[in-house]
């Protein structure tokens, strides 16, 4: 049985400009050039999981960044998963699961719970790992106050951090504001 590839964990500040350029190239390719500059910015400033093939070529990536989320009368420190991608010629080899293993360890150790916005193509991976669609309402804390995000309902997944419960769905999750896609 072949040894699974190693997963490198690194904070954004530990990555060289050349490594960041290779990550961006992978993401542009994996998302068919539909990965905006704002999407790239959202993936930075946290912890990255990187997998290279035997020749050193980057073949899989994901990152988890900190987001503040308000729910009822509490603020949560959420590990938000961004930019999970596997090179097209290496899909269905379990690399997405290896990336998520690493990111979930970060969430378990540093956050109250995890959240992500899943594409149709990625939803099966997250559901298979126990992530669940947030059953309540969603919003963002905009410059002028709360902004409802009904279009994000049904595609935003959450996962409790180890030993912690998820918030109850009776109140909406209000994510911090950012440029580009809010979730």
ROPA-411153 format. One line per 8 residues: number of its first residue (from 1); their letters; for each residue x, y, z of C-alpha. Coordinates in nm, 2 decimals. Example, Ala and Ser with C-alpha at 12.3 -4.5 7.8 and 13.67 -1.06 7.14 Angstrom:
1) as) 1.23:-0.45:0.78; 1.37:-0.11:0.71
This chain:
1) xxxxxxxx) 0.00:0.00:0.00; 0.14:0.34:-0.10; 0.22:0.60:0.17; -0.02:0.89:0.15; 0.14:1.22:0.05; 0.26:1.45:0.32; 0.06:1.75:0.41; 0.25:2.07:0.49
9) xxxxxxxx) 0.08:2.31:0.73; 0.20:2.67:0.71; 0.07:3.02:0.81; 0.05:3.27:0.52; 0.35:3.46:0.66; 0.56:3.14:0.63; 0.50:3.10:0.25; 0.74:3.26:0.00
17) xxxxxxxx) 0.61:3.48:-0.28; 0.69:3.19:-0.52; 0.48:2.95:-0.31; 0.19:3.19:-0.30; 0.21:3.23:-0.68; 0.19:2.85:-0.72; -0.11:2.83:-0.49; -0.29:3.11:-0.68
25) xxxxxxxx) -0.21:2.93:-1.01; -0.36:2.60:-0.87; -0.67:2.79:-0.75; -0.72:2.97:-1.09; -0.69:2.64:-1.27; -0.91:2.44:-1.03; -1.18:2.70:-1.04; -1.16:2.74:-1.42
33) xxxxxxxx) -1.04:3.10:-1.39; -1.34:3.19:-1.18; -1.13:3.27:-0.87; -1.15:3.64:-0.81; -0.89:3.86:-0.65; -1.12:3.90:-0.35; -1.15:3.51:-0.32; -0.77:3.50:-0.31
41) xxxxxxxx) -0.75:3.77:-0.04; -1.01:3.57:0.16; -0.78:3.26:0.16; -0.48:3.45:0.31; -0.39:3.54:0.67; -0.46:3.20:0.82; -0.32:2.84:0.80; -0.27:2.66:0.47
49) xxxxxxxx) -0.26:2.29:0.41; -0.05:2.21:0.10; 0.02:1.88:-0.07; 0.29:1.82:-0.33; 0.35:1.53:-0.56; 0.67:1.33:-0.57; 0.82:1.59:-0.80; 0.74:1.88:-0.57
57) xxxxxxxx) 0.44:2.01:-0.78; 0.16:2.16:-0.58; -0.14:1.94:-0.63; -0.38:2.03:-0.34; -0.45:2.32:-0.11; -0.69:2.46:0.14; -0.68:2.73:0.41; -0.86:2.82:0.73
65) xxxxxxxx) -0.89:3.18:0.83; -1.04:3.34:1.14; -1.38:3.50:1.11; -1.59:3.66:1.38; -1.95:3.54:1.39; -2.23:3.68:1.61; -2.50:3.45:1.71; -2.77:3.56:1.96
73) xxxxxxxx) -2.58:3.75:2.23; -2.24:3.59:2.17; -1.94:3.64:1.94; -1.77:3.33:1.81; -1.42:3.27:1.68; -1.49:3.07:1.37; -1.24:2.88:1.15; -1.36:2.96:0.80
81) xxxxxxxx) -1.24:2.72:0.53; -1.13:2.88:0.20; -0.98:2.78:-0.13; -0.99:2.40:-0.11; -0.87:2.27:-0.45; -0.71:1.97:-0.60; -0.54:1.96:-0.94; -0.77:1.81:-1.20
89) xxxxxxxx) -0.54:1.52:-1.28; -0.52:1.42:-0.91; -0.89:1.44:-0.81; -1.06:1.13:-0.66; -0.73:1.02:-0.49; -0.83:1.13:-0.14; -0.63:1.45:-0.14; -0.93:1.67:-0.05
97) xxxxxxxx) -0.98:1.45:0.26; -0.62:1.49:0.36; -0.64:1.87:0.32; -0.96:1.87:0.53; -0.80:1.65:0.80; -0.54:1.91:0.85; -0.78:2.21:0.84; -1.02:2.04:1.08
105) xxxxxxxx) -0.73:1.99:1.33; -0.67:2.37:1.32; -1.04:2.43:1.37; -1.05:2.19:1.67; -0.74:2.35:1.83; -0.81:2.72:1.77; -1.18:2.79:1.70; -1.53:2.76:1.84
113) xxxxxxxx) -1.66:2.59:1.53; -1.59:2.57:1.15; -1.78:2.71:0.86; -1.75:2.71:0.49; -1.95:2.79:0.17; -1.96:2.48:-0.05; -1.99:2.47:-0.42; -2.21:2.20:-0.57
121) xxxxxxxx) -1.90:2.00:-0.66; -1.75:2.03:-0.31; -2.06:1.96:-0.10; -2.03:1.58:-0.11; -1.67:1.60:0.04; -1.79:1.81:0.33; -2.10:1.61:0.40; -1.90:1.29:0.40
129) xxxxxxxx) -1.68:1.44:0.67; -1.97:1.52:0.89; -2.01:1.89:0.80; -2.38:1.99:0.80; -2.57:2.26:0.63; -2.65:2.54:0.87; -3.03:2.50:0.92; -3.09:2.86:1.03
137) xxxxxxxx) -3.07:3.20:0.88; -2.75:3.37:0.77; -2.64:3.73:0.76; -2.34:3.96:0.77; -2.27:4.26:0.99; -2.24:4.53:0.73; -2.13:4.89:0.76; -2.49:5.00:0.81
145) xxxxxxxx) -2.60:4.70:1.02; -2.71:4.34:0.97; -2.75:4.23:0.61; -2.96:3.91:0.55; -2.79:3.65:0.32; -3.08:3.42:0.21; -2.89:3.32:-0.11; -2.62:3.15:0.11
153) xxxxxxxx) -2.87:2.94:0.30; -2.84:2.57:0.19; -2.48:2.60:0.09; -2.32:2.71:0.41; -2.18:2.42:0.62; -2.08:2.41:0.98; -1.89:2.17:1.20; -1.84:2.18:1.57
161) xxxxxxxx) -1.48:2.21:1.70; -1.38:1.91:1.92; -1.57:1.91:2.24; -1.78:2.22:2.16; -2.14:2.24:2.06; -2.27:2.43:1.76; -2.49:2.73:1.82; -2.86:2.66:1.81
169) xxxxxxxx) -3.02:2.75:1.48; -3.30:2.96:1.63; -3.10:3.28:1.57; -2.90:3.37:1.26; -2.53:3.35:1.22; -2.40:3.70:1.14; -2.05:3.69:0.98; -1.81:3.97:0.98
177) xxxxxxx) -1.81:4.20:0.67; -1.55:4.17:0.39; -1.50:4.27:0.03; -1.63:4.04:-0.24; -1.84:3.73:-0.15; -1.94:3.75:0.21; -1.95:3.37:0.25
